[in-house]
Amino acid sequence: MERDPQLILECLKLMNTAGVRVYFHDSLGRAMVTVESPAISVSLEDTRRASRQSGWDVEVYTVGGLGEARRNALRGFASIDNISLELARSLVDHGYLGFEDLSVIDPDFLKHMGRLDAETVDAIIEQAEIRSEEAES
């Protein structure tokens, strides 16, 4: 997928809006858009259009909202057996923000990122799947 922040911002009708940033996370195929002001709203329809046209899973956050999501993800990931704080930070830096994201991670990517063996990777993914299901219910 091509990294085209202009296309995403155009679809979201944010082209000339100050304080807007686009972050691409290749491992998830996700583009996170941050806006400084909570007063800036983006419609679900525009977000879906941006996703379709760009090929990226586009998500929009306020700067504060993304910071909170990152902190929550860091705490959650660090509570999983065999995930060090360093690995949890790396996961968050790569755009993983919840157990659902972690449950679908490419095992080889996690193995390489955390310098883990296959058995440990499987155990981490299994724990993430369980916690993701628990969060849904």
Buried (B, 14 or more C-beta within 10 A) or exposed (E): EEEBBEBBBBBBBBEEBEEBEBBBBEBBEBBBBBBBEEEBEBEEEBBEBBBEBBEBBBBBBBBEEBEEBBEEBBEBBBEBEBBEEEBBBBBBEBBBBBBBBBBEBEEEBBBEBBEBEEEBBBBBBEBBBEBBEEEEE
